[in-house]
Amino acid sequence: MKKVFLAFAVTLLSFFCIGNAYALEKTIKVVSPNGAETYYIGTTNKIKWTTLGGIDMVNIFLESENGSSATIATNVAASQNSYDWKINANSLSGKYKIMIVDSLTGNSTGSTMVIVDKSDNYFNIAVPSIQVLSPNGGETLTIGKTHNIKWKAKGIDKIDIGLNVGNATIVLAKNIPAKNGSFIWRIENNADFLNGKRIFIMDSANAVIENKITNDESDKDFTIVRPAGKIKVISPNGGETFTFGKTHSIKWNSTGIDKVDINLEFETGGGINIASNLSASLGNYSWLVNTVGATAKHKIIISESIPAGTAASNVYDKSDSFFKIVSPSLQVLSPNGGETLIAGKTYKVKWSSTGIDKINISLQCDVGGFNGIDIASKVKASLGSYTWKVNTDSLASCKVKISDPDNVNNSDISDNSFNIIRSSIKITSPNGGETLTVGNTYDIKWISAGVEKVNITLQYKDGNIAGSTTIAKNISAASSNVYSWKVKGIKTYKNYKIMVSDSNKSSTNDTSDDYFSIVSSSTAKTIKVILPNGGENLVIGNTYDIRWSSTGVDKVNISLQCITDGNVAKIISIANNVSASISSYAWAINNIDPLTKCTIRVLDASGADVGDASDDYFNILKITTAINGACGSANDTKVSVYPTSGLCSSGIICSIESLNNCNAEGLRHIISGFLANRINWTCMGINSGTDAKCAAVKG
């Protein structure tokens, strides 16, 4: 510090002159610094004073302990009572007093006394200082952790903090208020930090005091190390199945780790990177599975992420076992084609799936103008089935489609078409024209679709009298579609109809096409069809007996009725006005196409409501190959009565006496008695096939 000395020869004499009136009126009092303070070089401090007696200006001096003085300021307005004094960097440390002098008297302007005051005691001017307290040597610091850097500073406003790493310094913080005394330092995962030895703190102002910048560093070296971190893979950890194209969560726990890398390891060796430099504290990563080799087995490896140029870390973990990555798949199981669904009923839509979270279900039909119907959306694929109530009209050529709502390319549809129909009932007997007798039992028959149970009602009308009575309720419609009804407790009217209705939906019903009659047993005309009566297979080109029994009937009309596709009755006349008493008619089946669900109807030719039909359906077939007749197990046996089984193993059974009385299903013509203790029959060939002569012996 450059010293400036000023002699105050004249003014010093005036300090000892008292009694002058002018001096008593004007006074100066130094307030601060007034002794014992410590000020630091380079800092700015307040010099304070008070005045009396109308002093206009003052001069301010710095007086050293050895008596030398230096001017701080001149002609300062006394009324300010303070002055901001910056202690120059070239100042010397030591003990000093402040002296304040009236500018007028202190400059010998003719006054008889110098007006002056100085600090009562010496104060100190000191060199600014910084002292690093922590870390100060010997400590072990850990990357990823925090350390409280501490210091003491005197005469410093702000500081910069750095880390000495050999021949270089890494700046950690700048312009930190020195008065704070501490700074929380998070030790980053920086490769250079591992070479850090000491903390360096310096004056942010870079002020040169006594030929140097104020600074300090740790007394000894400390050590920075990596943490003893841990990583644990939580998921996938083995056994899971992930789906290609889907997003799955990779989860982990970690301690002492800042960043992590995630890699996929292949069972066959090698692997790929999934993500790098993720914050370990996240513990979760959403992974879009888009790797190749979608059917291979894999493991997840999570390792500590190390900056470039840093020593490798051996902190990692991987899945305990392999997991699978599969391609998503869907397959419709039901309905898958060929079914007939009933509108209003409930069905199960079934499927199998792999790697699909949720599915949409829709109905697709190959019908003009039909754009599809949504059945359900976002159904859990893992359920494997959905209960579907079919709320549509009749539709043909339909399929069920299931699809992944997240990827419409993942879908499947029924292999083949199915149909949807409305529930229906069609009465086949009694359907009009019949005459039923009180006390007898008759079959009420119908054809139904989509009906589980039916109610059967008898409706009647006679002049102005009309009504109905219940015959049966909740009859199963799924088995034989027939109900055996004993007619009793019924009045003998001519106008009756049967109604069959769905027990669960009465609007689904059918009524006999026309009226039938119910008569008393004492006045009844009756006809009963005997052959064919159901179950036979008749062959086109052959002749068969139509047989019946009757009472009170003169002549009959004979017709064939068959049910065609769509439940339509096809009626073919066979013969009219046949004498009822002969009870038989030889029917040559010619000029007719094959038919199924057929019955023979024998009706009173007089127009009375009397008649009957085969109890069950028979079929009319066309056979184009020759079939030879062959005797059955009854041939060459001893019998006491005419055998009724085991007659022919193939061909048509005929009596030897009347070759016209033949049929294709079994023995229908019974021979009266035995001929020469033998019973003879013929098994006729079909389509020019050979005949077989058969016999049994009476014994």
C-alpha positions in Angstrom: 0.0 0.0 0.0 1.3 3.3 -1.0 1.7 5.5 2.0 0.8 9.2 1.8 1.9 11.3 4.7 0.5 14.7 5.5 1.8 17.1 8.1 -0.6 18.7 10.2 1.7 21.1 12.1 -0.7 24.0 12.3 -3.8 22.0 12.8 -2.3 19.9 15.6 -1.6 23.0 17.6 -5.3 24.0 17.4 -6.3 20.7 19.1 -4.9 22.0 22.3 -6.4 25.5 22.1 -9.4 25.8 24.2 -11.5 28.7 25.3 -12.0 30.3 21.8 -15.6 31.1 21.3 -15.5 30.2 17.6 -14.2 26.6 18.5 -16.8 26.0 21.1 -19.6 26.8 18.7 -18.3 24.4 15.9 -17.7 20.7 16.7 -17.1 17.4 14.9 -17.7 14.0 16.4 -16.4 10.8 14.7 -19.0 8.1 15.2 -17.7 5.2 13.2 -15.2 3.6 13.0 -14.5 4.6 16.6 -12.2 1.8 17.6 -11.9 -2.0 17.7 -13.6 -2.6 14.4 -12.1 -4.7 11.6 -12.4 -3.6 8.0 -11.1 -5.5 5.1 -9.1 -4.4 2.1 -11.3 -4.1 -1.0 -14.5 -3.7 0.9 -16.7 -0.6 1.2 -17.6 0.7 4.7 -19.5 3.7 6.2 -17.5 6.5 7.9 -20.0 8.3 10.1 -19.9 11.6 12.0 -21.9 14.4 13.6 -21.3 18.2 13.5 -22.4 21.3 15.3 -22.0 25.0 14.7 -22.6 25.3 11.0 -19.7 23.4 9.6 -20.1 23.3 5.8 -17.5 20.9 4.5 -15.2 18.3 6.0 -12.0 16.6 5.0 -11.5 12.9 5.9 -8.1 11.4 6.7 -6.7 8.0 7.6 -4.2 8.0 10.4 -1.9 5.0 11.0 -0.6 3.8 14.3 2.8 5.3 13.6 1.3 8.8 13.0 1.3 8.9 9.2 -1.8 10.0 7.5 -3.5 9.6 4.1 -6.3 11.6 2.6 -9.6 9.7 2.1 -11.8 12.5 0.9 -12.0 16.4 0.8 -14.8 18.9 0.8 -17.4 16.4 1.7 -20.7 18.0 2.7 -20.8 17.8 6.5 -24.5 17.5 6.5 -24.2 14.0 4.9 -22.9 12.7 8.2 -21.5 9.6 6.4 -19.2 8.6 3.6 -18.8 5.3 1.7 -15.2 4.5 1.9 -13.8 1.7 -0.3 -10.6 0.5 1.2 -8.3 0.3 -1.8 -6.7 -2.9 -2.8 -3.2 -1.3 -2.4 -3.9 -0.4 1.2 -1.8 -1.9 4.0 -3.2 -3.9 6.8 -2.7 -2.4 10.3 -4.2 -0.2 13.0 -5.8 3.1 12.1 -8.0 5.9 13.2 -10.3 8.1 11.1 -9.7 11.9 11.4 -12.4 14.4 10.2 -11.4 18.1 9.9 -13.5 21.2 9.1 -12.4 21.9 5.5 -12.3 25.7 6.3 -10.2 25.6 9.4 -8.2 22.6 8.3 -7.0 24.6 5.3 -5.7 27.7 7.2 -8.4 30.1 6.0 -7.7 32.5 8.8 -9.5 30.8 11.6 -7.8 30.7 14.9 -8.5 27.1 15.7 -8.7 23.9 13.6 -12.0 22.0 14.1 -11.2 18.2 14.1 -12.1 14.8 15.6 -10.7 11.3 15.2 -11.6 7.8 16.3 -11.4 7.3 20.0 -9.4 4.1 19.5 -7.6 2.3 16.8 -9.6 0.0 14.4 -8.1 -2.7 12.2 -7.7 -2.9 8.4 -7.2 -6.6 7.5 -6.5 -8.6 4.4 -9.7 -10.6 3.2 -9.5 -14.3 3.8 -11.1 -17.6 2.8 -10.7 -20.8 4.6 -12.1 -24.2 3.3 -13.5 -26.1 6.2 -15.0 -29.2 4.4 -14.1 -31.3 2.7 -10.6 -30.5 4.0 -8.8 -33.8 3.3 -9.1 -37.4 4.1 -12.9 -37.7 3.3 -14.4 -40.3 0.9 -17.2 -38.8 -1.2 -19.6 -40.8 -3.3 -20.9 -40.0 -6.8 -24.6 -39.5 -6.8 -24.6 -38.3 -3.2 -24.5 -34.7 -1.8 -21.8 -33.1 0.3 -22.0 -29.8 2.2 -19.0 -27.7 1.2 -18.2 -25.3 4.1 -15.9 -22.4 4.5 -15.1 -19.2 6.5 -14.7 -15.9 4.6 -13.7 -12.5 5.8 -14.0 -9.4 3.7 -15.4 -11.3 0.7 -18.7 -10.5 -0.9 -19.2 -13.5 -3.2 -17.1 -16.6 -4.0 -16.6 -19.2 -6.8 -16.2 -22.9 -6.0 -14.2 -25.4 -8.0 -12.9 -28.9 -7.9 -9.2 -29.4 -8.4 -8.7 -32.4 -10.6 -4.9 -32.5 -11.1 -3.9 -29.7 -13.5 -7.4 -28.4 -14.0 -10.3 -27.0 -12.0 -14.0 -27.9 -12.7 -16.3 -25.0 -11.7 -19.0 -26.2 -9.3 -20.6 -22.9 -8.5 -20.1 -19.1 -9.1 -21.1 -15.9 -7.3 -22.2 -17.7 -4.1 -22.7 -15.2 -1.2 -19.7 -15.7 1.0 -21.7 -15.1 4.1 -23.7 -18.3 3.4 -20.7 -20.4 4.6 -21.9 -23.5 2.9 -23.0 -25.0 -0.5 -24.9 -28.3 -1.1 -22.9 -30.1 -3.8 -24.5 -33.0 -5.6 -21.6 -35.1 -6.9 -22.5 -35.9 -10.5 -21.6 -39.1 -12.3 -18.9 -37.3 -14.2 -15.8 -39.3 -15.2 -13.5 -36.4 -14.3 -15.0 -36.2 -10.8 -13.3 -39.5 -9.9 -10.0 -37.6 -10.3 -11.1 -34.8 -7.9 -8.7 -34.2 -5.0 -9.5 -30.8 -3.4 -12.1 -28.1 -3.2 -10.9 -24.6 -4.3 -12.7 -21.4 -3.2 -11.8 -17.9 -4.5 -13.1 -14.4 -4.4 -15.6 -14.0 -7.3 -14.4 -10.4 -7.9 -10.8 -11.7 -8.7 -9.5 -8.8 -6.7 -5.6 -8.8 -6.3 -4.7 -7.9 -2.8 -1.1 -8.0 -1.6 -0.2 -9.3 -5.0 -2.6 -12.3 -5.0 -6.3 -13.2 -5.4 -8.0 -14.3 -2.2 -8.5 -18.0 -2.2 -8.1 -21.3 -0.4 -8.3 -25.0 -1.0 -8.7 -28.1 1.0 -5.6 -28.8 3.2 -5.3 -32.4 1.9 -6.6 -34.6 -0.8 -10.0 -36.4 -0.4 -11.3 -39.3 -2.5 -14.4 -39.5 -4.8 -15.7 -43.0 -5.5 -18.6 -44.7 -7.2 -21.5 -45.8 -5.0 -21.9 -49.4 -4.0 -25.1 -49.5 -6.1 -27.7 -52.3 -6.7 -30.2 -53.0 -9.4 -33.0 -55.6 -9.3 -35.1 -56.5 -12.4 -38.7 -56.8 -11.3 -40.5 -57.4 -14.6 -40.2 -59.2 -16.9 -38.5 -61.7 -14.7 -39.3 -65.0 -16.5 -42.3 -66.9 -17.7 -44.2 -63.9 -19.1 -45.5 -63.6 -22.7 -45.1 -60.3 -24.3 -46.8 -59.4 -27.6 -45.0 -58.1 -30.7 -46.3 -54.6 -31.4 -47.7 -54.0 -27.9 -46.3 -51.8 -25.1 -45.2 -53.5 -21.9 -43.7 -52.2 -18.7 -40.1 -52.9 -17.7 -39.8 -52.5 -14.0 -36.8 -52.4 -11.6 -35.6 -51.3 -8.1 -32.3 -49.6 -7.6 -30.1 -48.0 -4.9 -27.1 -45.9 -5.3 -27.5 -45.6 -9.1 -28.0 -42.5 -11.0 -28.7 -43.7 -14.6 -29.4 -47.0 -16.2 -29.2 -48.7 -19.6 -31.8 -51.4 -20.7 -30.8 -54.2 -23.1 -32.6 -57.2 -24.5 -30.6 -60.5 -24.4 -31.4 -63.3 -26.9 -31.5 -66.9 -25.8 -29.3 -67.7 -28.8 -26.8 -65.0 -27.8 -26.3 -61.3 -28.5 -29.0 -58.7 -28.0 -30.1 -55.2 -28.7 -30.3 -51.9 -26.8 -33.8 -50.8 -25.7 -33.0 -47.6 -23.9 -30.0 -45.7 -22.5 -29.2 -43.1 -19.8 -32.6 -43.4 -18.1 -33.0 -42.0 -14.6 -32.7 -45.0 -12.3 -35.2 -43.4 -9.9 -38.0 -43.9 -12.5 -38.1 -47.6 -11.8 -40.3 -48.1 -14.9 -40.0 -47.9 -18.7 -42.8 -48.4 -21.3 -41.3 -50.6 -23.9 -42.9 -50.9 -27.4 -42.0 -54.5 -28.3 -40.8 -54.2 -31.9 -37.8 -56.5 -31.9 -37.2 -59.2 -34.5 -37.3 -62.9 -33.6 -40.8 -62.6 -32.1 -41.0 -66.3 -31.1 -37.6 -66.4 -29.4 -36.9 -66.4 -25.6 -35.3 -63.4 -24.0 -34.1 -61.7 -20.9 -34.0 -58.1 -19.8 -30.6 -56.7 -18.6 -30.6 -53.4 -16.7 -27.1 -52.0 -16.0 -25.6 -48.8 -14.5 -25.2 -46.2 -17.2 -21.6 -45.0 -17.2 -20.5 -41.8 -18.9 -18.0 -42.0 -21.7 -14.4 -42.1 -20.5 -15.4 -43.5 -17.1 -14.3 -46.8 -15.7 -16.8 -49.6 -16.4 -19.4 -50.5 -13.8 -20.2 -54.1 -12.8 -23.6 -53.1 -11.3 -26.4 -54.8 -13.3 -29.2 -57.4 -13.1 -31.1 -59.5 -15.6 -34.4 -61.5 -15.7 -34.2 -64.6 -13.6 -35.6 -66.7 -16.4 -36.5 -66.3 -20.1 -39.8 -64.7 -21.2 -41.4 -65.0 -24.6 -42.2 -62.5 -27.3 -45.1 -63.8 -29.5 -47.0 -62.6 -32.5 -50.6 -61.7 -31.6 -53.2 -64.1 -32.8 -57.0 -64.5 -32.7 -59.2 -67.4 -33.7 -63.0 -67.6 -33.8 -64.2 -70.9 -32.4 -68.0 -70.5 -32.3 -70.1 -69.9 -34.2 -67.8 -71.1 -36.9 -70.1 -72.0 -39.7 -73.1 -74.3 -40.4 -75.1 -73.3 -37.3 -78.6 -71.9 -37.4 -79.2 -69.3 -34.7 -82.6 -68.2 -33.6 -83.3 -64.5 -33.3 -84.1 -63.5 -29.7 -82.1 -66.4 -28.3 -78.7 -66.2 -26.4 -75.5 -67.9 -27.7 -71.9 -68.0 -26.7 -69.4 -66.4 -29.0 -66.1 -68.3 -28.3 -62.5 -67.6 -29.4 -58.9 -68.3 -28.6 -56.3 -65.6 -28.4 -52.6 -65.0 -27.8 -51.0 -61.7 -26.9 -54.2 -59.7 -27.2 -55.6 -57.6 -24.4 -59.1 -56.7 -25.6 -61.3 -57.5 -28.6 -64.2 -56.1 -30.5 -66.9 -58.5 -31.8 -69.1 -57.8 -34.8 -71.6 -59.6 -37.0 -70.9 -59.7 -40.8 -73.5 -61.0 -43.3 -73.4 -61.3 -47.0 -76.6 -59.5 -47.5 -77.1 -56.5 -49.8 -77.1 -53.2 -47.8 -76.0 -54.9 -44.6 -73.0 -53.0 -43.1 -72.4 -55.2 -40.1 -73.5 -55.0 -36.5 -71.3 -54.3 -33.5 -72.0 -57.0 -30.9 -69.5 -55.9 -28.2 -66.4 -53.7 -27.8 -63.3 -54.0 -25.7 -64.1 -57.4 -24.2 -61.2 -58.9 -22.2 -59.6 -61.4 -24.6 -58.7 -63.7 -21.8 -62.4 -64.5 -21.1 -62.5 -66.6 -24.3 -66.3 -66.2 -24.6 -69.1 -63.6 -24.7 -72.8 -64.2 -24.2 -74.6 -62.8 -27.2 -78.3 -62.2 -27.4 -79.2 -62.3 -31.1 -81.4 -59.2 -31.6 -81.7 -59.3 -35.4 -84.2 -60.3 -38.1 -83.6 -63.4 -40.2 -80.2 -63.1 -41.9 -78.3 -65.5 -44.2 -74.6 -66.1 -44.9 -73.4 -64.5 -41.6 -70.1 -64.7 -39.8 -68.7 -63.4 -36.5 -65.6 -61.3 -36.6 -63.3 -60.6 -33.7 -60.6 -58.0 -33.9 -58.0 -56.2 -31.8 -59.1 -52.6 -31.2 -55.5 -51.5 -31.0 -54.5 -53.1 -34.3 -57.3 -53.9 -36.8 -54.9 -56.2 -38.7 -55.2 -58.6 -35.8 -58.5 -60.3 -36.5 -60.3 -63.5 -37.4 -63.7 -64.4 -38.8 -65.9 -67.5 -38.8 -64.6 -70.1 -41.2 -68.0 -70.6 -42.8 -71.4 -68.9 -42.8 -74.3 -69.5 -40.5 -77.9 -68.4 -40.6 -80.1 -66.5 -38.3 -83.8 -67.3 -38.4 -86.9 -66.2 -36.5 -88.5 -68.8 -34.3 -91.4 -70.6 -36.0 -94.0 -73.3 -35.5 -95.9 -75.2 -38.3 -98.7 -77.6 -37.4 -98.9 -80.8 -39.5 -101.6 -82.7 -37.8 -104.5 -82.3 -37.3 -104.3 -79.7 -40.0 -107.9 -79.7 -41.2 -110.5 -82.2 -42.6 -109.9 -84.9 -40.0 -112.6 -86.5 -37.9 -111.6 -87.3 -34.3 -113.6 -89.5 -32.0 -114.1 -88.8 -28.4 -112.3 -91.4 -26.3 -109.6 -92.1 -28.8 -106.0 -90.9 -28.7 -104.4 -88.8 -31.5 -101.0 -87.4 -32.2 -100.8 -83.6 -32.4 -97.8 -82.9 -34.6 -95.8 -79.8 -35.6 -92.5 -78.6 -37.0 -90.7 -75.9 -35.0 -87.5 -73.9 -35.1 -86.0 -72.0 -32.2 -88.7 -73.1 -29.8 -87.9 -75.0 -26.6 -91.3 -75.5 -25.1 -94.9 -75.1 -26.4 -98.4 -74.7 -25.2 -101.2 -76.6 -27.0 -104.7 -75.1 -27.2 -107.9 -76.5 -28.7 -110.0 -73.7 -30.4 -113.6 -74.3 -31.4 -116.5 -72.5 -33.2 -120.1 -73.5 -33.6 -122.3 -70.8 -34.9 -122.0 -68.0 -32.5 -120.2 -70.1 -29.9 -116.5 -69.8 -29.9 -113.8 -70.5 -27.4 -110.7 -72.4 -26.5 -109.4 -74.8 -23.9 -105.8 -75.7 -22.9 -104.7 -79.2 -23.9 -101.1 -79.0 -22.5 -98.5 -76.5 -21.3 -94.6 -76.4 -21.5 -94.3 -79.4 -23.8 -90.8 -80.0 -25.0 -90.5 -78.9 -28.6 -87.0 -80.1 -29.1 -87.4 -83.9 -29.1 -90.2 -85.3 -31.3 -92.5 -82.3 -31.9 -95.5 -84.6 -31.1 -98.0 -84.7 -28.3 -100.3 -87.7 -27.7 -103.8 -86.3 -27.0 -106.7 -88.4 -25.7 -109.9 -86.7 -26.7 -112.1 -86.5 -23.7 -114.5 -84.1 -22.1 -115.0 -82.4 -25.5 -118.3 -81.5 -27.1 -118.8 -82.8 -30.6 -118.5 -79.8 -32.8 -117.5 -79.7 -36.5 -115.2 -76.7 -36.3 -112.1 -77.3 -34.3 -108.5 -76.1 -34.7 -105.3 -76.8 -32.8 -103.0 -73.9 -31.9 -99.3 -74.6 -30.9 -97.5 -71.6 -29.4 -94.1 -70.9 -27.9 -94.3 -71.1 -24.1 -91.9 -68.1 -23.8 -93.2 -66.1 -26.7 -96.9 -66.5 -27.5 -96.7 -64.5 -30.7 -94.7 -67.4 -32.2 -97.5 -69.8 -33.0 -99.4 -71.7 -35.7 -103.0 -72.9 -36.0 -104.5 -75.8 -38.1 -104.9 -74.6 -41.7 -108.6 -75.7 -41.6 -111.2 -77.0 -39.2 -111.5 -80.7 -38.2 -114.4 -82.5 -36.4 -114.8 -84.3 -33.1 -117.6 -86.9 -33.0 -119.1 -89.2 -30.5 -117.8 -92.8 -30.5 -121.3 -94.1 -31.0 -121.8 -92.4 -34.4 -118.2 -92.2 -35.5 -116.8 -93.1 -38.9 -113.2 -94.1 -38.6 -110.3 -94.7 -40.9 -106.9 -95.9 -39.7 -103.8 -96.0 -42.0 -101.8 -99.2 -41.4 -99.2 -99.2 -44.2 -97.0 -97.4 -44.8 -97.1 -96.0 -41.3 -93.7 -94.4 -40.9 -90.0 -95.2 -41.0 -90.1 -97.0 -44.4 -87.9 -96.3 -47.4 -89.9 -96.9 -50.5 -88.1 -97.3 -53.9 -89.3 -95.5 -57.1 -90.3 -98.1 -59.7 -91.7 -100.6 -57.2 -95.2 -101.4 -56.1 -96.4 -101.3 -52.5 -99.5 -102.0 -50.6 -101.3 -99.0 -49.0 -103.4 -100.6 -46.2 -106.0 -99.2 -43.9 -108.9 -100.2 -41.7 -112.3 -98.4 -41.5 -115.7 -98.4 -40.0 -118.9 -96.8 -41.5 -117.0 -95.5 -44.6 -118.0 -96.4 -48.1 -115.3 -95.1 -50.3 -111.9 -93.4 -49.6 -109.6 -91.0 -51.4 -105.8 -91.8 -51.1 -103.1 -89.1 -51.4 -99.4 -88.6 -50.7 -98.3 -85.6 -48.6 -94.6 -84.7 -48.2 -93.0 -81.7 -46.4 -90.5 -79.9 -48.7 -87.9 -77.3 -48.0 -89.4 -74.3 -46.2 -92.0 -76.5 -44.4 -94.3 -76.5 -47.4 -96.7 -79.5 -47.8 -96.7 -81.1 -51.2 -99.9 -83.2 -51.9 -100.1 -85.8 -54.7 -103.3 -87.7 -55.4 -102.9 -91.5 -55.7 -106.4 -92.8 -56.0 -110.0 -91.6 -55.5 -113.3 -93.4 -54.7 -111.6 -96.6 -53.7 -113.8 -99.1 -51.9 -113.0 -98.7 -48.2 -113.9 -102.4 -47.5 -111.0 -103.8 -49.5 -108.6 -102.1 -47.0 -105.7 -102.3 -49.5 -104.5 -100.5 -52.6 -101.5 -101.6 -54.8 -99.5 -98.3 -55.3 -97.0 -98.4 -58.2 -94.5 -95.6 -57.5 -93.7 -94.1 -60.9 -93.2 -90.6 -62.4 -92.2 -89.1 -59.1 -89.0 -87.5 -57.7 -87.4 -88.7 -54.5 -89.1 -87.2 -51.5 -88.6 -87.1 -47.7 -91.0 -86.5 -44.7 -93.9 -88.2 -46.5 -97.2 -89.6 -45.1 -100.1 -91.4 -46.7 -103.5 -89.7 -46.2 -106.7 -91.8 -46.5 -109.9 -89.7 -46.3 -113.6 -90.4 -46.5 -114.6 -89.8 -50.2 -118.0 -88.6 -49.2 -116.6 -85.3 -47.9 -117.1 -86.2 -44.2 -114.4 -85.0 -41.9 -113.1 -88.5 -41.5 -109.6 -89.6 -42.3 -106.1 -90.6 -41.1 -102.5 -90.3 -42.0 -99.3 -92.3 -41.4 -98.2 -92.0 -37.8 -94.7 -90.9 -38.9 -92.7 -89.9 -42.0 -91.4 -92.4 -44.6 -89.1 -91.6 -47.5 -89.3 -92.3 -51.2 -85.9 -93.1 -52.7 -84.5 -93.7 -56.2 -82.1 -96.7 -56.4 -80.2 -97.0 -59.7 -78.2 -100.2 -59.0 -79.5 -103.8 -59.0 -80.0 -105.3 -55.6 -80.4 -109.1 -55.3 -82.9 -110.6 -52.9 -81.4 -112.7 -50.1 -83.1 -114.9 -47.4 -82.7 -113.8 -43.8 -82.0 -115.7 -40.6 -85.6 -117.2 -40.5 -85.0 -119.3 -43.6 -84.8 -123.1 -43.0 -85.9 -122.9 -39.4 -88.7 -124.5 -37.5 -91.5 -122.2 -36.5 -95.0 -122.6 -35.0 -96.4 -119.3 -36.4 -95.6 -117.2 -39.4 -92.3 -115.4 -38.7 -92.3 -111.6 -38.6 -88.5 -111.0 -38.5 -85.4 -112.4 -40.1 -87.2 -113.0 -43.4 -84.9 -111.2 -45.8 -81.4 -109.8 -45.4 -81.9 -107.8 -48.7 -84.5 -107.2 -51.3 -88.3 -106.8 -51.0 -90.4 -109.3 -48.9 -93.3 -110.8 -50.9 -95.8 -113.6 -50.3 -95.4 -116.5 -52.7 -99.1 -116.6 -53.4 -99.6 -112.9 -54.2 -96.6 -111.2 -55.7 -98.5 -107.9 -55.8 -98.4 -107.7 -52.0 -94.8 -106.5 -51.5 -93.0 -103.7 -49.7 -89.4 -102.6 -49.1 -89.2 -102.4 -45.3 -90.4 -105.7 -43.8 -93.1 -108.2 -43.8 -96.5 -106.5 -44.3 -98.6 -109.3 -45.9 -99.5 -112.1 -43.6 -100.4 -115.5 -45.1 -103.2 -117.3 -43.5 -102.1 -120.7 -42.3 -99.4 -123.1 -43.5 -99.0 -124.8 -46.9 -98.0 -128.5 -46.6 -96.4 -127.8 -43.2 -94.2 -125.1 -44.8 -94.2 -121.4 -44.8 -93.0 -119.9 -48.1 -91.9 -116.3 -49.0 -89.9 -114.6 -51.6 -87.2 -111.9 -51.2 -87.5 -110.0 -54.4 -84.6 -108.3 -56.1 -84.6 -104.6 -56.9 -83.8 -103.0 -60.3 -83.7 -106.4 -62.0 -81.9 -108.1 -59.2 -82.5 -111.8 -58.7 -85.2 -113.2 -56.4 -84.6 -115.6 -53.5 -87.1 -118.3 -52.5 -87.2 -118.8 -48.7 -89.1 -121.2 -46.4 -89.5 -122.3 -42.8 -90.9 -125.7 -41.6 -93.7 -126.0 -39.1 -92.5 -127.8 -36.1 
